[in-house]
Amino acid sequence: MSSLADRLDAARQAQIAPHAPDPAPHARHHVKRRGVDPFAAVKERVHQALVEGLGPRLYDPHLSEQELASQVRTTLQQVIDSEQTPLSLADRTRIAQDVSDDILGHGPLEPYLRDAEITEIMVNGPHDIYIERDGRIFPADAQFSDDAHLRRTIDKIVARVGRRVDESSPLVDARLPDGSRVNAVVAPIALDGALLTIRKFAADPFTDRDLISFGTMSETVRDFLDACVRGRRNIIISGGTGSGKTTTLNVLSSFIPQDERIITIEDAAELQLNQEHVLRLEARPANIEGRGAIAIRELVRNSLRMRPDRIVVGEVRDGAALDMLQAMNTGHDGSITTVHANSPRDSLSRLETMVLMAGVELPVRAIREQVAGAVDLIIQQSRLKDGSRRIVAITEVVGMESDVITLQDIFTFDYSAGRDEAGRFRGGLVPTGIRPKFTQDLADLGVDLPISLFARMSL
């Protein structure tokens, strides 16, 4: 639920926003309407009457969230009861819910935000909304009344985290109170109306048992990764957008022992760790004057002065990679992070590129030696054609041979198992039969890796 100030601002604008000009009139030919809402005019009248009926109470800072919600719903019911248009009970209930969502929440998106099975909401303009469920995308039976209505919702979201979006700053990243990630793009960058993407945040974070039930990993792989985390291996989780990297990162972080001091560094706070000694840092964008930005790289450097046992970085995507590698190479073993890449080998190339973005003149061989010395394990995650998110490879970084970083696969995905009647992949991660080189290092720390974990028939 949005904050009181956000709702007040939305209500204050409601009387004039519906008449605001379309910022992209030339794009109307491309709008894909899913059907005109037959109650649009009724909703607008009810909305207007509600704002007028509540008056100053909408702007009372002494009202709690629950009190305001109660007053809005009571007044809303009275307004609907006085509406002259013949309405069935179901229609009255729907109109009341839609207007209430608009005042107290995020308008037509609110039902999808409440649905725990929906993982992503994609708004491609006011009349074109899609949702992701079970890894697959479907059109949503909802729409905003116009672009101004969509813009009010975007403004409400970004204002809550102290950010803005307008013609001078048409791109913005934000988050909802529950931690869901939000990206918004408006005119003049967005030609067919404002665009909004919400990656929902699980209120109850997935556990290793959940990932096993989803088929993301097996119990054998879980035991192996648990041992690697407890054995302080430096791990990179690699994958594409929406492949489940952050979920896997959260699960791996849960394996960290309770008695260690953990520092998490993220663009938008998503990790949910249950350990007692967790310090959470979040990057900050520049303010309206273009000042005050705090980048991931600065937070990584600062974390080294905070006596961390573990550093967990949500994602490295720039020069922060150099600081992360240096942290891994200077005694902060057991660090975990994610990168965008299509394969374990590609993730190493991405790291090289990002180190060069730090602006430090380093030869490529020196960078590769840093990577080979710092990273122990790469977990490759992918969203497969059936919509499932799977770990498709677990690869050890062995070392350097000449100028090439050598890798060896410990587990790989068995695509040869085919698909079932529903089109889902039957296969899973299978061991290659190779034991990792760091097995003895783990044994020295009191963490044993049974040979059975790597037997080909162990799954």
ChimeraX attribute file (.defattr): number of C-alpha atoms within 10 A of each C-alpha:
attribute: neighborCount
match mode: 1-to-1
recipient: residues
	/A:1	14
	/A:2	16
	/A:3	16
	/A:4	20
	/A:5	16
	/A:6	22
	/A:7	21
	/A:8	21
	/A:9	17
	/A:10	20
	/A:11	24
	/A:12	15
	/A:13	12
	/A:14	20
	/A:15	15
	/A:16	10
	/A:17	17
	/A:18	16
	/A:19	11
	/A:20	11
	/A:21	11
	/A:22	15
	/A:23	17
	/A:24	16
	/A:25	11
	/A:26	10
	/A:27	13
	/A:28	12
	/A:29	8
	/A:30	11
	/A:31	14
	/A:32	13
	/A:33	13
	/A:34	14
	/A:35	10
	/A:36	10
	/A:37	13
	/A:38	8
	/A:39	15
	/A:40	13
	/A:41	11
	/A:42	16
	/A:43	19
	/A:44	16
	/A:45	14
	/A:46	22
	/A:47	25
	/A:48	15
	/A:49	17
	/A:50	25
	/A:51	21
	/A:52	13
	/A:53	16
	/A:54	15
	/A:55	13
	/A:56	10
	/A:57	15
	/A:58	24
	/A:59	17
	/A:60	13
	/A:61	12
	/A:62	10
	/A:63	14
	/A:64	12
	/A:65	14
	/A:66	9
	/A:67	10
	/A:68	20
	/A:69	15
	/A:70	12
	/A:71	15
	/A:72	21
	/A:73	17
	/A:74	12
	/A:75	16
	/A:76	23
	/A:77	18
	/A:78	13
	/A:79	18
	/A:80	22
	/A:81	12
	/A:82	9
	/A:83	14
	/A:84	8
	/A:85	10
	/A:86	8
	/A:87	14
	/A:88	9
	/A:89	9
	/A:90	9
	/A:91	12
	/A:92	17
	/A:93	13
	/A:94	14
	/A:95	22
	/A:96	20
	/A:97	17
	/A:98	21
	/A:99	21
	/A:100	20
	/A:101	17
	/A:102	22
	/A:103	24
	/A:104	24
	/A:105	22
	/A:106	23
	/A:107	22
	/A:108	23
	/A:109	23
	/A:110	17
	/A:111	15
	/A:112	18
	/A:113	20
	/A:114	10
	/A:115	11
	/A:116	14
	/A:117	13
	/A:118	20
	/A:119	22
	/A:120	23
	/A:121	24
	/A:122	22
	/A:123	22
	/A:124	19
	/A:125	25
	/A:126	24
	/A:127	22
	/A:128	20
	/A:129	25
	/A:130	18
	/A:131	21
	/A:132	18
	/A:133	16
	/A:134	12
	/A:135	19
	/A:136	14
	/A:137	16
	/A:138	13
	/A:139	13
	/A:140	19
	/A:141	13
	/A:142	20
	/A:143	23
	/A:144	21
	/A:145	19
	/A:146	18
	/A:147	24
	/A:148	22
	/A:149	21
	/A:150	25
	/A:151	23
	/A:152	21
	/A:153	23
	/A:154	24
	/A:155	18
	/A:156	22
	/A:157	24
	/A:158	21
	/A:159	16
	/A:160	18
	/A:161	13
	/A:162	11
	/A:163	18
	/A:164	21
	/A:165	19
	/A:166	14
	/A:167	11
	/A:168	10
	/A:169	15
	/A:170	16
	/A:171	17
	/A:172	18
	/A:173	18
	/A:174	24
	/A:175	21
	/A:176	19
	/A:177	14
	/A:178	13
	/A:179	18
	/A:180	20
	/A:181	20
	/A:182	22
	/A:183	17
	/A:184	22
	/A:185	23
	/A:186	25
	/A:187	20
	/A:188	16
	/A:189	14
	/A:190	18
	/A:191	18
	/A:192	22
	/A:193	30
	/A:194	24
	/A:195	25
	/A:196	22
	/A:197	19
	/A:198	21
	/A:199	21
	/A:200	23
	/A:201	22
	/A:202	17
	/A:203	11
	/A:204	8
	/A:205	14
	/A:206	14
	/A:207	15
	/A:208	22
	/A:209	14
	/A:210	13
	/A:211	20
	/A:212	16
	/A:213	12
	/A:214	13
	/A:215	19
	/A:216	23
	/A:217	22
	/A:218	20
	/A:219	16
	/A:220	18
	/A:221	22
	/A:222	19
	/A:223	14
	/A:224	16
	/A:225	20
	/A:226	19
	/A:227	20
	/A:228	25
	/A:229	23
	/A:230	18
	/A:231	22
	/A:232	21
	/A:233	23
	/A:234	24
	/A:235	27
	/A:236	26
	/A:237	27
	/A:238	30
	/A:239	25
	/A:240	16
	/A:241	12
	/A:242	16
	/A:243	22
	/A:244	20
	/A:245	28
	/A:246	17
	/A:247	21
	/A:248	23
	/A:249	22
	/A:250	21
	/A:251	24
	/A:252	22
	/A:253	26
	/A:254	19
	/A:255	18
	/A:256	24
	/A:257	12
	/A:258	13
	/A:259	10
	/A:260	14
	/A:261	18
	/A:262	26
	/A:263	23
	/A:264	26
	/A:265	26
	/A:266	22
	/A:267	20
	/A:268	19
	/A:269	18
	/A:270	23
	/A:271	23
	/A:272	20
	/A:273	19
	/A:274	11
	/A:275	16
	/A:276	11
	/A:277	12
	/A:278	17
	/A:279	14
	/A:280	15
	/A:281	18
	/A:282	16
	/A:283	16
	/A:284	15
	/A:285	17
	/A:286	12
	/A:287	12
	/A:288	12
	/A:289	6
	/A:290	8
	/A:291	9
	/A:292	11
	/A:293	12
	/A:294	14
	/A:295	18
	/A:296	26
	/A:297	21
	/A:298	14
	/A:299	20
	/A:300	24
	/A:301	15
	/A:302	10
	/A:303	20
	/A:304	18
	/A:305	8
	/A:306	12
	/A:307	11
	/A:308	18
	/A:309	18
	/A:310	26
	/A:311	26
	/A:312	24
	/A:313	25
	/A:314	25
	/A:315	23
	/A:316	24
	/A:317	18
	/A:318	18
	/A:319	22
	/A:320	24
	/A:321	27
	/A:322	25
	/A:323	20
	/A:324	25
	/A:325	22
	/A:326	17
	/A:327	20
	/A:328	25
	/A:329	17
	/A:330	11
	/A:331	11
	/A:332	21
	/A:333	21
	/A:334	22
	/A:335	26
	/A:336	27
	/A:337	24
	/A:338	24
	/A:339	24
	/A:340	21
	/A:341	21
	/A:342	15
	/A:343	20
	/A:344	26
	/A:345	17
	/A:346	15
	/A:347	22
	/A:348	22
	/A:349	15
	/A:350	20
	/A:351	25
	/A:352	21
	/A:353	17
	/A:354	18
	/A:355	25
	/A:356	19
	/A:357	16
	/A:358	15
	/A:359	10
	/A:360	10
	/A:361	9
	/A:362	10
	/A:363	9
	/A:364	14
	/A:365	15
	/A:366	12
	/A:367	18
	/A:368	20
	/A:369	15
	/A:370	17
	/A:371	26
	/A:372	21
	/A:373	19
	/A:374	25
	/A:375	24
	/A:376	25
	/A:377	26
	/A:378	25
	/A:379	24
	/A:380	28
	/A:381	27
	/A:382	24
	/A:383	19
	/A:384	15
	/A:385	12
	/A:386	14
	/A:387	18
	/A:388	18
	/A:389	22
	/A:390	25
	/A:391	29
	/A:392	24
	/A:393	24
	/A:394	24
	/A:395	22
	/A:396	23
	/A:397	25
	/A:398	18
	/A:399	18
	/A:400	16
	/A:401	8
	/A:402	8
	/A:403	11
	/A:404	12
	/A:405	18
	/A:406	14
	/A:407	18
	/A:408	17
	/A:409	19
	/A:410	20
	/A:411	24
	/A:412	17
	/A:413	18
	/A:414	16
	/A:415	13
	/A:416	10
	/A:417	11
	/A:418	11
	/A:419	13
	/A:420	10
	/A:421	6
	/A:422	7
	/A:423	11
	/A:424	14
	/A:425	21
	/A:426	13
	/A:427	15
	/A:428	22
	/A:429	23
	/A:430	24
	/A:431	25
	/A:432	16
	/A:433	17
	/A:434	14
	/A:435	19
	/A:436	18
	/A:437	13
	/A:438	18
	/A:439	16
	/A:440	13
	/A:441	14
	/A:442	19
	/A:443	12
	/A:444	11
	/A:445	11
	/A:446	12
	/A:447	18
	/A:448	16
	/A:449	19
	/A:450	12
	/A:451	11
	/A:452	12
	/A:453	19
	/A:454	22
	/A:455	15
	/A:456	13
	/A:457	11
	/A:458	12
	/A:459	14
